[in-house]
Amino acid sequence: MSFKSFAFAGAALLVSSITTAQTLNVYTYDSFSSDWGPGPKIKANFEAQCDCELNFVALDSSVGILSRVQLEGEASEADVLLGLDLNVMEAAKKSGLLAEHGVDTSAVTTPGGWDDKLFVPFDQGYFAFIYNSETLATPPTSLQEVVENPNLKVIYQDPRTSTPGLGLLLWMKSVYGDQAADAWEQLASHTVTVTKGWYDGYSLFLKGEADVVLSYTTSPAYHIVAEGEDKYQAALASEGFYPQIEVAAMLKNAPNKALAEQFMQFILAPGFQNEVATGNWMYPVVSDVAPLPEAFLAQPQPTKVLTLDAKEVAKNRQAWVNEWLEATTR
């Protein structure tokens, strides 16, 4: 073989190895895959062991992730959905598009443990209203105070398009029950705006447009660790906090099923879990992780956790959204 032929054959082999490299498509929300989210480090950690490319497809929320794959159906190019949460799990199950993950979740530390064949949790936290302690002398200590104080300027997110917004919808329902419509009307009277997503609402709050904004109990930890700023605090909730547990699931028709199974196992490994706290600013779901920054340990820990049954949420979610919409547009 001539040198030229040898070089050509080598180049062809290189091209072949490049073109046959497998790609794992993971649908997630935009802040997870952003440069400032945990996505880039998790991508690098997984690619170091999978001999593949991890491709994040960024969507706007857990609601958006589910809507996208429901629209695409069995023809979806997604292998894994990363970023669904407790409040849409039942709807995701009913889609019939998900496969059993086969992951041992016995080490998961979510409240009550974890036993679900379709979903693997990857982080957890609690919804809360965040305030600036330098501009709000008397912060609320309950959800009721946020709702019923007419002098408190509030920003929250739309429950139709935002994971925190949906969380607030269920938090309100768990506290107010049949009186939720009246509570929404009260809140609307001193709401600055309802934003499509978390980022827009939180950005307006940071610009001083509101006294409180819907976010997470761990949000102040970001400001402490990343900015050295401790003026942002999570308001207490005497009625109890409403939890968020974010989960991943793999699709039955995943184009790269073996890679999808490998990634589902990886979710509970240190290469993923160690990036949760200071990447997604939530709590990891296993204890075998790097020590949490002290800023996390200083955040409010709920003495009471409020939850609604997943089947009840799935059955009534649209009716509750309609209730919210009618009450806030009167």
Backbone hydrogen bonds, N-H to C=O, Kabsch-Sander energy under -0.5 kcal/mol:
donor,donor_aa,acceptor,acceptor_aa,energy
6,F,2,S,-2.8
7,A,3,F,-2.7
8,F,4,K,-2.4
9,A,5,S,-2.8
10,G,6,F,-2.4
11,A,7,A,-2.4
12,A,8,F,-2.6
13,L,9,A,-2.4
14,L,10,G,-2.1
15,V,11,A,-2.6
16,S,12,A,-2.5
17,S,13,L,-2.3
18,I,14,L,-1.9
19,T,15,V,-2.8
20,T,16,S,-1.7
21,A,18,I,-0.9
22,Q,51,D,-0.5
24,L,53,E,-3.1
25,N,23,T,-0.6
26,V,24,L,-0.6
26,V,55,N,-2.7
27,Y,25,N,-0.5
27,Y,80,V,-2.4
28,T,57,V,-2.3
30,D,59,L,-2.8
32,F,29,Y,-1.0
33,S,29,Y,-1.4
34,S,30,D,-1.0
37,G,34,S,-1.5
39,G,32,F,-2.7
42,I,38,P,-2.3
43,K,39,G,-3.0
44,A,40,P,-2.1
45,N,41,K,-2.6
46,F,42,I,-2.5
47,E,43,K,-2.7
48,A,44,A,-1.5
49,Q,46,F,-1.7
50,C,46,F,-1.4
51,D,47,E,-1.1
53,E,22,Q,-2.5
55,N,24,L,-3.1
55,N,53,E,-0.7
56,F,54,L,-0.6
57,V,26,V,-2.8
58,A,56,F,-0.7
59,L,28,T,-2.5
65,I,61,S,-2.3
66,L,62,S,-2.2
67,S,63,V,-2.4
68,R,64,G,-2.3
69,V,65,I,-2.0
70,Q,66,L,-2.3
71,L,67,S,-2.0
72,E,68,R,-2.1
73,G,69,V,-2.3
75,A,72,E,-1.3
76,S,73,G,-1.8
79,D,25,N,-2.9
80,V,25,N,-1.7
81,L,249,A,-3.4
82,L,27,Y,-3.3
82,L,80,V,-0.5
83,G,81,L,-0.5
83,G,247,V,-2.4
84,L,247,V,-1.3
86,L,245,I,-1.0
88,V,85,D,-1.9
89,M,85,D,-0.9
92,A,88,V,-2.3
93,K,89,M,-2.5
94,K,90,E,-2.0
95,S,91,A,-0.7
95,S,92,A,-0.7
96,G,93,K,-1.5
97,L,92,A,-0.5
99,A,250,M,-2.7
101,H,117,K,-2.4
105,T,103,V,-0.8
108,V,105,T,-1.7
109,T,285,V,-3.5
113,G,110,T,-2.9
120,V,248,A,-2.4
122,F,246,E,-2.9
123,D,246,E,-1.1
124,Q,283,Y,-2.2
125,G,244,Q,-2.4
127,F,242,Y,-2.4
128,A,215,S,-1.6
130,I,128,A,-0.5
130,I,213,V,-2.8
131,Y,233,Q,-2.6
132,N,211,D,-0.6
133,S,131,Y,-0.7
133,S,231,K,-3.5
135,T,132,N,-1.4
136,L,132,N,-1.9
137,A,135,T,-0.6
146,V,142,S,-1.4
147,V,143,L,-2.3
148,E,144,Q,-2.7
149,N,145,E,-1.5
152,L,149,N,-1.7
153,K,151,N,-0.7
154,V,190,H,-1.8
155,I,212,V,-1.6
156,Y,193,T,-1.2
158,D,195,T,-2.8
161,T,158,D,-1.2
162,S,158,D,-1.9
166,L,162,S,-2.2
167,G,163,T,-2.3
168,L,164,P,-2.6
169,L,165,G,-1.9
170,L,166,L,-1.9
171,W,167,G,-2.4
172,M,168,L,-3.1
173,K,169,L,-1.8
174,S,170,L,-2.4
175,V,171,W,-1.5
176,Y,172,M,-3.3
177,G,173,K,-1.8
179,Q,176,Y,-2.5
180,A,177,G,-1.6
183,A,179,Q,-1.8
184,W,180,A,-2.7
185,E,181,A,-1.9
186,Q,182,D,-2.1
187,L,183,A,-2.5
188,A,184,W,-2.4
189,S,185,E,-1.0
189,S,186,Q,-0.6
190,H,187,L,-1.5
191,T,188,A,-1.1
192,V,154,V,-3.0
192,V,190,H,-0.5
193,T,154,V,-0.8
195,T,156,Y,-2.0
195,T,193,T,-0.5
201,G,197,G,-1.5
202,Y,198,W,-2.8
203,S,199,Y,-2.3
204,L,200,D,-1.8
205,F,201,G,-1.9
206,L,202,Y,-2.3
207,K,203,S,-1.1
208,G,205,F,-2.1
209,E,204,L,-2.2
211,D,153,K,-1.7
212,V,153,K,-1.9
213,V,130,I,-1.5
214,L,155,I,-1.8
215,S,128,A,-3.5
217,T,126,Y,-2.5
219,S,216,Y,-1.6
221,A,218,T,-1.0
222,Y,218,T,-0.9
222,Y,219,S,-0.9
223,H,219,S,-1.2
224,I,220,P,-2.1
225,V,221,A,-2.8
226,A,222,Y,-3.0
227,E,222,Y,-0.7
227,E,223,H,-1.1
228,G,224,I,-1.0
229,E,223,H,-2.5
233,Q,131,Y,-2.6
235,A,129,F,-3.3
235,A,233,Q,-0.5
236,L,140,P,-0.7
238,S,141,T,-1.7
240,G,237,A,-1.4
241,F,304,K,-1.7
244,Q,125,G,-2.9
246,E,123,D,-2.0
247,V,84,L,-3.3
248,A,120,V,-2.3
249,A,81,L,-2.2
250,M,99,A,-0.6
251,L,79,D,-2.1
252,K,97,L,-2.8
254,A,251,L,-1.5
257,K,254,A,-0.7
260,A,256,N,-2.4
261,E,257,K,-2.6
262,Q,258,A,-1.9
263,F,259,L,-2.5
264,M,260,A,-2.3
265,Q,261,E,-1.7
266,F,262,Q,-1.8
267,I,263,F,-1.4
268,L,265,Q,-1.0
269,A,266,F,-1.9
272,F,269,A,-1.7
273,Q,269,A,-2.7
274,N,270,P,-2.2
275,E,272,F,-1.7
276,V,273,Q,-1.2
277,A,273,Q,-0.6
279,G,276,V,-0.6
280,N,276,V,-2.3
281,W,276,V,-0.9
281,W,277,A,-0.5
282,M,276,V,-0.9
283,Y,124,Q,-2.8
287,S,107,A,-0.5
289,V,287,S,-2.1
296,F,293,P,-1.8
297,L,293,P,-1.0
298,A,294,E,-1.2
299,Q,296,F,-1.4
306,L,241,F,-2.8
313,V,309,D,-2.4
314,A,310,A,-2.5
315,K,311,K,-2.2
316,N,312,E,-2.2
317,R,313,V,-2.0
320,W,316,N,-2.6
321,V,317,R,-2.4
322,N,318,Q,-2.4
323,E,319,A,-2.0
324,W,320,W,-2.4
325,L,321,V,-2.7
326,E,322,N,-2.6
327,A,323,E,-2.4
328,T,324,W,-2.1
329,T,325,L,-0.6
329,T,326,E,-0.7
330,R,327,A,-0.6
